[in-house]
């Protein structure tokens, strides 16, 4: 089983994160931000990742610290769980429709962090306690701490809830594909011999 466990404590947040990459989508998530809980629950469910995550953050100040630090802790836990990435597919992609919204994600677990995020127009500034400007920031922090090339494109969409939910679902579906093992693949999927 590929598992990772991270504890992160700062003057702004206190977070514990546990992941099992070979799970079946079980989750226990408490971030203090309702809509972020929902996104991380569907991230676990649709990616077939078991995720336990708890955050106590300074939400009386702003959601920024909690969202960023959750992404950092989750990225660190995924990196730990993935190990040397031996035998994985490495690349993943997904298209996810969410009613009128359509989101595409392509990623490479290259070990080199790079985010391209074209999330379209968010008509609402906040959804369920989650500032919409923090969605891109979440994925930037996550893809920096679990180093990958991550490309997200909202191809269409009007409802902010649908755009964000489609984004989380597309990323987790692509990540599942990239982290799955190919039984024919031996060792690290790179001519360099390391990722």
N, C-alpha and C positions, 0 to 999 in steps of 0.2 A: 504494500500500500504506500502510495506517495502522499506523505502528509507534511504539513508545516504548522508551526505554532509560534506566534509572536506576541510579546507584550511590549507596549510602548507607552511611556509616561512622560508628559511634559507639564509645564505650569498651566497649559491650556486644555489638555485632554489626557485621559487615561483609557487605554484601549487594549483589549485582548482579542486576538484573531486566531482561529484554528481552521485549517482547510484539509480536506481529503480529496485529491484529484480523481480518485477511483471510487467515489461514492455513488449514491443514487439520488442526490438532490435534496437531502435533508438539511434543515437549517434551524437555527435559533439566533435571531438577530435583533439587537436593541441598540439603536444609534441615538435615540432621542429626537430623530427627524422622521416623521411618519412616512413621507413619500420615499425617502432614501431606504428605510426599512423595506418597503414594498419592492423597490428596484433590486436590492441585494437579495431578497427572497426569490424573486423570479430569476435573478442571475444564477443562484444556486440550483434552483429547480430545473431550468432549461439547459444548464451546462452540466448537469449531473455531478455537481460538486457538493460535498457536504461542507457546510460553513457554520461555524459558531463564532459570533462576533458581538462584543459588548463595548460600548463607548460611553464614558461620562465626560461631557465636554462643556465648555463655557458658552452654552447656547444663549445665555443672557447678554453676551457680548455680540455674537453673530454666529451663523452656521459655518462660516468659512473654515475655522480651525478644525472643527469636527470632521467636515467633509474631506478636507485635505489629509488629515492624519489617518482617517479610516482608509483612504486610498493607499497611503504609504504602507500602513500595517498589512493590508490585504495583499498588496504587491509583494512585500517582503515574505509573507507566508506562502504565496504561490511560488516565488522564486526558490524558497527553501524546499518546498514539496517537489518541484520539477527536477531538482538535483542537476545532474550533468546533461539532462535531456536526451539521454541515450535511447534510441529506438522510436522517438516520437516522429510524427508527420512534419512538424516544424511550422508548416504553413496552414492557414485556415481562412475560410471566407464564408459569408452568409448574407442572404437577403432576407429581411424580415418585414412583412406587411403588418401594419397595425391600423385597421380601418382605412382611412384616407392617407395615412403616412406609409412611406416605404423607405427603409434604411438598409444601406449596404455597408458591410465591414470586411476588410481584408487585413490580415496580420501575418507577421513573420517573427517567430520567437528567436530572433537573431542574436540577442544579447546586446543589441545596439538600440537605445531608446530614440524613437522619433514618432511624433504624433502629427497627423494631418486630420483635422476635424472640421468638416463643413456641415454644421448642424442646422442650417437654415434659420428662418426667423422664428424666434420664440415670442409669442404674443403675450405671454404672461411672465412677470418677473419672478414669481414664486409659485411653486406648486407643493402643497402639503408640507410647508416649512422648508422646502429645498429651493434656494435661489437658483434660477435656471442658468445663470452665468457660471455656476459651480459645476455643471455637468461636464463641460470641456476640461475644467481644472481637475475634476476627479480622474478622468481618463489620462490626463497628462501625468499626474502623480502616480497612478497605478502603472502606466506603461514605462515610467522611469524606474520604478522600484522592482518591477518584473520586466526587465528590459526587452522591449520588442518594437518593431515597426508597426504602428497601428494607424490604419486609415479608416475613417468613418465618414460616410456621406449620407446625409438625409436627401434623398432624391425627390421627395415631395412630402407635404404634410402641412396641416393647418392647426390641429389641436396640439397644444404644447405637451399635454399629458401623453398623447400617442407618440409624439416625436421622441420624447425622453425614454418612454418604455420600449419603443422599437429599437432605440440605440442600445440600451442595456441588453436586450435580447439578442440583437445582431452580434454584439461583441462576445457574449458568452457562447453563442453557437459556434462562432469562428474559433474561439479559444478551445472549446471542446474538441473540435476537429484537429487543431494543431497539436494538442496534448495527447491525443489518442496514439496508441502504438501501432505500427505497421509490422506484422510478424516477419516480413521479409527483410526489414531494415536492421542491420547490425551496427551497433555503435552510434556515434554522433552523426546527425544528418548535415554534415558540412565537409567540404573538401579540405578545410583548414584543420579539421579534427577537434574543434572546440567551438562551443556556442556561448 
